[in-house]
Amino acid sequence: MNAGLGESALLRMLALARRVLDQKQHQRGRKVYSLHAPEVECIGKGKAHRPYEFGVKVSVATTLAHAKGGQFVAHVKALPGNPYDGHTLNTVIPEMETLIGNTIERILADKGYRGHNAPPDYKFRVFTSGQKRRMTPKIKRELRRRSAVEPVIGHLKSEHRMGRNYLWHRAGDAANAVLAAVGYNFRRLIRWLSLLLSDFCSSQAEITVLHGRPTTSFTFCAATRRRGSAAPLRDPILLARG
């Protein structure tokens, strides 16, 4: 039995090596970029310093209103197959509403979402960068905050291991994206709770006079006040970025 399993594994590796040898530089369709992770895809970023990335595309949505010290990730989803950004809203929007338990009022996205396939009820709730029609002064002000999702993506990649996935296969890609978002949100909550506890401890301080000299007595708590303390999620308006 072990010999049969070893032979089947060897045959899969040989077939994968044959695909690597037969593929051409400019061929269309799926290509193999990694032998140990054949599901890796080439994603064109269109940026001068990094025109291509290898991995899986991930959709990230955050609230539009800025909480104290940061923004919570309201939804995240791995999108295998390298789909067009605008063609992901049909599945992402219902999942976001189910997750937050509220109706999305407006979605602000980048230019990659032009020509989207949002559900019929949301065709006129999606606004993209550079859009000219149906733009009110309020929507124009909100679009200026669309880029606020970019630092969130940067923190997810650099501090919460979304930039490098160590889990196997498609299921590992999906789990890694969710776990990175959970860790990011927990860090926001911990900072907000530390701020709340610090304010509570400071309110317990009292000044008394002893032997003619003012003496300050404090109740010490294991909490520190840091820059960028977060507040809970409070706004159902979302913005999305692929």
C-alpha positions as MATLAB code, in Angstrom:
seq = 'MNAGLGESALLRMLALARRVLDQKQHQRGRKVYSLHAPEVECIGKGKAHRPYEFGVKVSVATTLAHAKGGQFVAHVKALPGNPYDGHTLNTVIPEMETLIGNTIERILADKGYRGHNAPPDYKFRVFTSGQKRRMTPKIKRELRRRSAVEPVIGHLKSEHRMGRNYLWHRAGDAANAVLAAVGYNFRRLIRWLSLLLSDFCSSQAEITVLHGRPTTSFTFCAATRRRGSAAPLRDPILLARG';
ca = [
       0.000    0.000    0.000;
       2.816    2.390    0.862;
       4.480    1.579   -2.429;
       1.290    2.474   -4.297;
       1.008    5.810   -2.508;
       4.641    6.618   -3.194;
       4.220    5.754   -6.866;
       1.136    7.957   -7.232;
       2.945   10.861   -5.567;
       5.896   10.371   -7.890;
       3.602   10.329  -10.916;
       2.001   13.619   -9.824;
       5.409   15.243   -9.459;
       6.498   13.964  -12.871;
       3.308   15.311  -14.460;
       3.924   18.668  -12.794;
       7.516   18.719  -14.023;
       6.278   17.933  -17.543;
       3.917   20.918  -17.376;
       6.812   23.166  -16.378;
       8.943   21.922  -19.286;
       6.157   22.256  -21.857;
       4.833   25.690  -20.900;
       5.913   28.737  -22.907;
       6.759   32.236  -21.784;
       3.845   33.994  -23.488;
       1.238   31.244  -23.379;
      -2.315   32.037  -22.290;
      -4.083   30.285  -19.436;
      -2.786   28.609  -16.296;
       0.953   28.231  -15.761;
       3.018   26.613  -13.027;
       5.118   29.136  -11.104;
       6.030   26.966   -8.116;
       6.566   23.216   -7.823;
       5.717   23.039   -4.113;
       2.648   25.289   -4.546;
       1.256   24.850   -8.075;
      -1.877   26.843   -7.193;
       0.173   30.077   -7.129;
      -0.959   32.653   -9.695;
       0.748   35.624  -11.311;
      -1.122   38.826  -10.429;
      -0.342   42.001  -12.379;
      -0.178   44.991  -10.010;
       0.684   47.667  -12.556;
       3.151   49.354  -10.190;
       6.629   50.435  -11.221;
       8.442   49.060   -8.159;
       6.519   45.753   -8.199;
       4.687   45.046  -11.461;
       3.813   41.441  -10.539;
       3.060   39.445   -7.403;
       2.739   35.679   -7.055;
       0.051   34.249   -4.828;
      -3.724   34.563   -4.671;
      -5.897   37.658   -4.906;
      -7.621   38.758   -1.685;
     -10.545   41.163   -1.303;
     -10.419   43.439    1.763;
     -13.271   45.680    2.966;
     -13.146   48.195    5.809;
     -15.509   50.729    7.313;
     -15.480   54.205    5.865;
     -15.709   56.048    9.198;
     -12.357   56.314   10.925;
     -12.222   54.798   14.401;
      -9.689   56.017   16.940;
      -6.297   54.781   15.805;
      -7.363   52.690   12.835;
     -10.056   50.910   10.919;
     -11.525   47.469   11.424;
     -11.511   44.887    8.644;
     -15.195   44.188    8.010;
     -14.715   41.431    5.419;
     -11.884   39.522    3.775;
     -11.988   36.735    1.211;
      -9.421   34.875   -0.889;
     -10.303   34.869   -4.601;
      -8.531   32.021   -6.423;
      -8.382   32.065  -10.198;
      -7.246   35.715  -10.419;
     -10.732   37.089  -11.257;
     -11.375   40.612  -12.467;
     -11.927   42.876   -9.450;
     -15.316   44.101  -10.607;
     -16.597   40.559  -11.111;
     -16.154   39.679   -7.426;
     -18.847   41.973   -5.996;
     -21.647   39.542   -6.856;
     -20.350   37.118   -4.216;
     -18.596   39.524   -1.835;
     -21.534   41.885   -1.165;
     -23.978   39.216    0.151;
     -21.241   37.760    2.359;
     -20.434   41.192    3.804;
     -24.071   41.890    4.657;
     -24.446   38.477    6.284;
     -21.306   39.078    8.340;
     -22.105   42.583    9.610;
     -25.868   42.000    9.918;
     -26.739   45.252    8.178;
     -27.460   46.644    4.718;
     -24.586   48.304    2.890;
     -25.408   51.902    2.105;
     -22.541   52.668   -0.242;
     -19.394   50.975   -1.587;
     -16.359   53.044   -2.559;
     -13.791   51.215   -4.660;
     -10.803   51.868   -6.886;
     -10.781   51.954  -10.685;
     -10.332   48.202  -10.895;
     -14.010   47.776  -10.040;
     -15.337   49.559  -13.132;
     -17.724   47.344  -15.057;
     -18.708   45.480  -11.910;
     -21.326   42.753  -11.588;
     -22.875   43.879   -8.301;
     -26.383   42.552   -7.518;
     -29.235   44.545   -9.129;
     -30.106   46.352   -5.891;
     -26.523   47.630   -5.640;
     -25.864   48.736   -9.210;
     -26.090   52.393   -8.196;
     -24.476   52.040   -4.774;
     -20.969   51.312   -6.089;
     -18.757   54.339   -6.746;
     -15.261   54.103   -8.185;
     -12.330   56.503   -8.347;
     -12.557   58.873  -11.300;
     -16.319   58.458  -11.685;
     -18.155   61.556  -12.973;
     -21.839   60.663  -12.989;
     -24.118   60.570   -9.924;
     -21.466   62.316   -7.841;
     -22.726   64.511   -5.018;
     -20.487   66.660   -2.799;
     -20.905   64.123    0.038;
     -19.835   61.204   -2.163;
     -16.855   63.198   -3.432;
     -15.714   63.780    0.142;
     -16.122   60.100    0.944;
     -14.141   59.071   -2.141;
     -11.179   61.020   -0.806;
     -11.101   58.515    2.049;
     -11.142   55.492   -0.245;
      -7.365   55.207   -0.042;
      -7.648   54.643    3.732;
      -7.887   50.919    2.991;
      -4.328   50.879    1.625;
      -2.587   51.180    5.044;
      -4.849   48.409    6.352;
      -3.687   46.127    3.538;
      -0.094   47.064    4.307;
      -0.492   46.154    7.994;
      -2.167   42.867    7.071;
       0.758   41.959    4.824;
       3.646   43.120    6.984;
       2.424   42.458   10.538;
      -0.197   39.698   10.242;
       1.370   37.282    7.730;
      -0.937   37.919    4.801;
       2.086   38.741    2.672;
       3.477   35.210    3.085;
       1.217   32.178    3.439;
       2.618   29.018    5.071;
      -0.616   27.006    4.790;
      -1.142   24.518    1.970;
      -3.471   24.591   -1.018;
      -6.589   26.678   -1.661;
      -8.038   26.026    1.772;
      -4.823   27.339    3.315;
      -5.057   30.524    1.240;
      -8.617   31.153    2.437;
      -7.771   30.392    6.084;
      -4.654   32.568    6.055;
      -6.601   35.608    4.818;
      -9.281   35.210    7.511;
      -6.747   34.622   10.296;
      -4.756   37.711    9.271;
      -7.905   39.856    9.445;
      -8.876   38.354   12.818;
      -5.443   39.119   14.249;
      -5.596   42.673   12.921;
      -9.032   43.272   14.478;
      -7.975   41.754   17.799;
      -5.014   44.120   17.925;
      -7.391   47.067   17.439;
      -9.672   45.773   20.202;
      -6.794   45.185   22.627;
      -5.519   48.723   22.108;
      -8.999   50.148   22.638;
      -9.467   48.107   25.816;
      -6.053   49.220   27.097;
      -7.083   52.847   26.525;
     -10.367   52.263   28.349;
      -8.600   50.602   31.279;
      -5.982   53.339   31.406;
      -8.672   56.041   31.576;
     -10.471   54.097   34.300;
      -7.282   53.781   36.355;
      -6.476   57.465   35.991;
      -9.947   58.362   37.255;
      -9.200   56.445   40.476;
      -6.238   58.667   41.338;
      -6.744   60.997   44.254;
      -4.647   63.623   45.928;
      -4.461   63.727   49.698;
      -2.540   65.929   52.080;
      -0.286   64.140   54.540;
       2.017   65.905   57.046;
       1.497   69.218   55.338;
       2.745   67.949   51.970;
       0.562   66.939   49.024;
       0.807   63.209   48.410;
      -0.646   61.530   45.347;
      -1.973   57.987   45.658;
      -2.686   55.954   42.543;
      -4.303   52.666   41.736;
      -1.895   50.980   39.355;
      -3.202   48.814   36.525;
      -1.415   46.787   33.887;
      -2.419   49.042   31.013;
      -0.627   51.475   28.769;
      -1.999   54.180   26.567;
      -0.577   54.009   23.090;
      -0.935   56.053   20.017;
      -3.609   54.838   17.697;
      -6.027   53.237   20.150;
      -9.019   51.831   18.338;
     -12.743   52.160   18.973;
     -15.391   49.557   18.149;
     -16.929   49.149   14.719;
     -19.660   51.734   14.309;
     -20.346   52.380   10.634;
     -21.867   49.908    8.134;
     -20.588   51.836    5.107;
     -17.842   49.813    3.478;
     -15.130   50.317    0.945;
     -13.569   47.450   -0.954;
     -10.186   46.809   -2.479;
      -8.957   43.758   -4.389;
];
